[in-house]
Amino acid sequence: MTQHKLIPGLTAAVAATAMLGVAAPAQAFMFGTDGISFEKDTEVRFNFSQTHGAFTSALKVFEVNSNSLGSAVATLFQEANGSDNGSANGFLGTASNLVGSATQSFTFLAGKVYTLGLTSTYNGNNITPVYSTSSLNRNGSQQTVFGSGGNPEAVALSNAGDFSAADPFGGPISLSFEDIIGGGDNDFNDFTVTAEAVPEPFTIGGMALGAAGLAIARRRRNKQSGEIS
């Protein structure tokens, strides 16, 4: 009977590589109505979904300093007009109504606190901005839901509080804004995007190496099993 032979160090190397790729250390983060903050510099990819409303809006990233609103540090998306075709389809605005790309990325720096802000105009007049951090809105109102795509036009989202935070590392998540503080319809579909943390290159490389190592070990094991007599 042919004995199984182990290549010195292969098993340990494969296991270590797989651990590097799959079990990368989790990092602390905050991504919700209490603010946006990461323990490490983290790139987040945003994809525009759609808007519903007559306002011409822009979604921006703001710094937050000592719980006070700081300056805008990036504009993610900017509408050219309030909607694609006036009031058609509930004032629907698609990517064709954007100034620029429907995909944007922003790197949130470690230890800083941020918020997303929706600034809007209507007939040349500025509308009160709304922020993804509730404490920055008048009366601390929740104006953004994390992980829910909102509701059809004029249907209120009665359980908005259930969508106060989400995990951008787990895959694309939806962020939807209500663009009026008080007096709005609370459907949280006035401006909708998705967000996803971009994996670090080291993690991607580790996962690829781990998968390759495991595949080699599996092929060798199958070959050796066929040699047993």
N, C-alpha and C positions, 0 to 999 in steps of 0.2 A: 504494500500500500504506500502510495506516495504521500509524504508528509507535507502539510502546508508550511510554506516558508514565508516569514515576514521580512520585508525590507527594513533594515534598521532605521528607526526614527520616522518611518512613513506614517504609521498610525498616529503617533503623537503630533507630527507636523500637520496632518490633515485635520485632526481635532482642534489644534490651536488655530489654524487658519479659518476653519468654520466658525469658531468662537469669535474671532476678530470680525468676521463679516456679518454674522447674524446677531451676536450678542453685544453689539456696541453699547457702551454705557449710555443709559438714558440721561437726558439733560432736563433740568428743571425749566419750566416755561409757564407763561401766563398768556392765554389767547382767548379773550372773551370780554364781557361787559365791564370787568374790573381793570382792563388795560391789556396791552400787548408787551411782553418782555421775554427775553431769552437769556439763558446762562452763557451761551456761546454765540458768536456772530452767526446768524442764521438767515439764509436766503429763502424767501418765500415767493413762489410763483403765483400770480393772480391771473385769472382768466375772466374776461367779461362775459356775463350771461345775457342780461337784458334789463331794460328799464320799463316802468309804467308810470307816466305822469307828464304833465305839461311843462314842468320846470326843465331848464337846461342846466345840467348838473355836472360836477367834477368830483371824483373821489381822490382824496389826498391822504398822505401820511403826515402826521404831526408828532412832534416830540412833546412829552409831558414832563414838566419840571416841578417837583414838590407839589404834585396834584393840581398844578395850574397848566393851562394850555400854553405850549410853546409855539414855535414857528412851524410852518409847513416845510417839510424837507423833501417831498417828492409828490408829483401828481401822477397817479396811476392811470386814470381814464378821464377823458374830457369829451362831453357830448358837443356836437356841432349845432344841434337844434334840440328842442324839447322832446321830439319823437320823430319816428320815420315819416309819418303821414298824418299830422294833426291828431285828431281824436280817434283815428281808426285803431281797432283792436285794443281798446283801453289805453290809448296814448302809448302804444308799444314803440320802444326804441331798441334796435338791434345793433350789432357790431358795425353795420354800414353807416350808422349815425355817429361813429366815434371819430375824433381827431387823433389819428395814430393807431397803433396796434391794439388788438384785442387781448394780447398777452403781454404782461409786464412783470418784472421781478424787482424785488427790493430786499436789500440786506439789512436786517435789524441788528444793530450793534449790541454786543453783550452788555448787560447791566443797565441799559437805557430803557425807559418806558415810553411807549408810543400809543397813539390812537389813530383810527381811521376817521376822517371827517368828510362829510358830504356837503359841499357848498353848491348853492343853486341860485339862479336868477329867473325872473319871470317878467317879461315885458320891460327888461332893462332894470328892474328893481331887485336888489339883493334879498334873498330869503334867509331867515335865521338858520345857520348851519346846524347840522346834527352830527353827533359823534358816536363811535362804537363803544366808548367808555361812558357808561350811564351818568356817572357823577359830573361829567362835563356838560351835560344837558340841563336845561331849565327844570327845576324840581327833581333832578336826578332821574328823569324818565328814561326808560329803555327804548332806544331808537333802532337797535340792530339785533337781529337774531343770528346765532352761530349754529350752523348745522341744519338749518331749515331753509328751504327755498321760498318761503313765503306762501301766500295764498292768492287765489284768483282775485282780480280787481274787485274792491268793495266788500270783500269777505274778511272780517276781522280775525286776527290770529289770537284766540282767547288764551292760549297757553304760551305766550311768548317767553315767559320766565323760565320755561323748561329748556330754552335754547340760549343760555347765557354764556356758554363756553364750549369749546370744541378742541380736538387734537389735530393740528395741521400735519403732524408726523404720521398719522394713520392713513392718509390718503386725502384726495380733494374734498373739501368741505364747502358748503354754501354759506355765504354771508349776505343777508338781505336787510335793506334799510327802509325805515318809515321816514319820509322826508319832511313831515310836519310835526312839530311838537304841540300836542294838544289840538283837538279839532280835526285831526286827520282820521283816516279810515282804519288805521292800524292793521293793514293787510301785509305790511312788511314785504312788499314786492316792488317798491319804487326804484330801487337800484340794487341789482343782484350780481354778485361775482362769486367765483370759487377761489379757494386758497389752498396751497399745499407746500409744505416745507420741502426744499430741494435737498436730497441726501448728500452728505459730504462725499467727495471723490474717494477718500480713503475707505469709507464704508462700502461704496459700490465695488471698489477693487477687491476688498476683503471678501465680499460675498462671491465675486467671480472666482477668486482663487480657491475659496472654500468649496464651491460647487465643482470646480475642475479637479481638485484633489479627491473629493469624494467619488467622482466619476471614475478616475483612474483606479482607485482602490476597489471599486465595485467590479470593474472589468477584470482586474487581476484576480479577484476572489472567484469570479465566475469561471475564469480560465483554469484556475487551480482546482476547482471543484470538478471540472471535466476530466482532469488528469487522474483522479482517484480511481484505483482499480481494485 
